[in-house]
Amino acid sequence: MNNLGKIHAVFLIVPAFCLGIILGLLGLSNFVFLVFVAGAFSLAIVFFSFEIRLVLLSIFLLIGFIRADWWIQTYGETNLNAGKTRVSAYVSAEPDYREFHTRLTLTIDGSYEKVLVTLPHYPEYRYGDLLYFDGVLVTPESFETDQGRVFDYKNFLLKDKIYFVSRYPEITLVSEGTRGSKVTKTLLDVKRAFIHRIEQLFPEPHSSLLGGLLVGAKASMGPNLLDQFRQTGVIHIVVLSGFNVTIIAEAIMRVLAFIGVLGSTFFGSVAILLFTIMTGASATVVRAALMAFLVIIARATGYESKIIKALFFAAFMMILHNPMILLYDPSFQLSFLATLGLIVVVPWIDSKLGLIPRTKFDLRGLAAASIGTQIFVLPMLVWMSGEISLVSPLVNILVLWIVPLTMLLGFIVFVFSYISINVALPLILSTWILLGYILMLVDWFSQMPFSTIKTPHLSVLGVVFVYVLYFLLWMILKKRN
């Protein structure tokens, strides 16, 4: 018989808690849930014999179910009604500028309920503006993507307490910047000033790419260029997700490895902090930054096993705060998996890439980071997008080594341009060349035949099965080592 005592408690508690969350979000009745727990508990006793950890597992399974059920009961319904509505609301998130329109997240004044509104680019509204809304509220519905996947749009928005969408309502500005957090408003003002300055210094699409690298401002890149980044598997470097923060943090550590562990750890931590601040410190970015920081600590200390426990605990706290992110937040899911892959898989792959030499920029480490994270997030990406980029590993290796230097030069250009434009000119030219290198590679590889292939439909159970195989393979390799 297997002994649960050999497994660390956090690796039992967190999955049990997550299972309870899932059962609660799926709307299981209390009676069915209790029957499920009793059956699972009985089977566990048969296979493992009675252990105190079984009681602990049952308790956290129950806590997860109660937490999810409470969240649904509290925030699952809204006092608003679909249809024509007139109400005061304020801009509670950074405006999302798309190619032909702008999306605003409006919070009803005096409430937590939100509406996602589509508006023309002008007039412009900013975070904290109080508006008078007069339009039609529509309940968001699931839709089928170009790859034939059904996207649960309603729950994706519900995780952020967004209950309705509205297209082109009548909006009247009541007051500017009188609502919301002053700290957030200041951070977003800094980000806006940064993007504006970058647009003055660089032509398109170089300015949009640099804005995406430094602050996740990818909107002005246009759908065609964004599709090229997706096809080549490097879209993560220009989006605000845990995936790109983790990858960039790893790349910075690898490229700066020649200055020593303390130096690379310091600059990696500073880069994460600056990225978090300059992007407005949203909940998504803060979660991603925390996970990226755990990767840096794991690299600096070598305590991968302890950092994995810290990662599971961090994920536990995030899900406890908002249970919906477990099932309906792709950024959280990819962030967790990419971070876990960097800590668990990358060191093993690094040791097997003996043919790639150790260089000043640690090409072997970058290759290991690219391959390892791609393998670890692949099942989730296939389930989400229905596509696989065949050129992604190679393009990531060719691109990632230059990303930290491009980000550093871009930030220095921004600072020096306010001091002396003449002094900044050589740096502007150098940054333009590096940005051009990335754009050239992405364009060239995206034109290759079969750079991206569509995959058969992968169900949720299929994704779980693949990750169970990953876990078993990891256990076997760990035992051998």
HELIX and SHEET records of a PDB file:
HELIX    1   1 LEU A    4  LYS A    6  5                                   3    
HELIX    2   2 ALA A    9  LEU A   25  1                                  17    
HELIX    3   3 ASN A   30  PHE A   48  1                                  19    
HELIX    4   4 ILE A   52  TYR A   75  1                                  24    
HELIX    5   5 TYR A  153  LEU A  158  1                                   6    
HELIX    6   6 LYS A  182  LEU A  201  1                                  20    
HELIX    7   7 HIS A  206  VAL A  215  1                                  10    
HELIX    8   8 ALA A  219  MET A  221  5                                   3    
HELIX    9   9 GLY A  222  GLN A  231  1                                  10    
HELIX   10  10 ILE A  235  VAL A  238  5                                   4    
HELIX   11  11 GLY A  242  VAL A  255  1                                  14    
HELIX   12  12 ALA A  257  ILE A  259  5                                   3    
HELIX   13  13 VAL A  261  MET A  278  1                                  18    
HELIX   14  14 ALA A  283  THR A  301  1                                  19    
HELIX   15  15 GLU A  304  HIS A  321  1                                  18    
HELIX   16  16 ILE A  325  TYR A  328  1                                   4    
HELIX   17  17 PRO A  330  VAL A  344  1                                  15    
HELIX   18  18 VAL A  346  LYS A  352  1                                   7    
HELIX   19  19 LEU A  363  SER A  385  1                                  23    
HELIX   20  20 SER A  392  LEU A  400  1                                   9    
HELIX   21  21 VAL A  403  ILE A  419  1                                  17    
HELIX   22  22 ILE A  421  SER A  446  1                                  26    
HELIX   23  23 VAL A  460  ARG A  480  1                                  21    
SHEET    1   A 5 ASP A  96  TYR A  97  0                                        
SHEET    2   A 5 THR A 102  ILE A 108 -1                                        
SHEET    3   A 5 GLY A  83  VAL A  91 -1                                        
SHEET    4   A 5 LEU A 130  LEU A 137 -1                                        
SHEET    5   A 5 GLU A 170  SER A 175 -1                                        
SHEET    1   B 4 ASP A  96  TYR A  97  0                                        
SHEET    2   B 4 THR A 102  ILE A 108 -1                                        
SHEET    3   B 4 LYS A 114  LEU A 119 -1                                        
SHEET    4   B 4 ILE A 162  ARG A 167  1                                        
SHEET    1   C 2 PHE A 143  GLU A 144  0                                        
SHEET    2   C 2 VAL A 150  PHE A 151 -1                                        
SHEET    1   D 2 GLU A 387  SER A 389  0                                        
SHEET    2   D 2 THR A 452  LYS A 454 -1                                        
END                                                                             
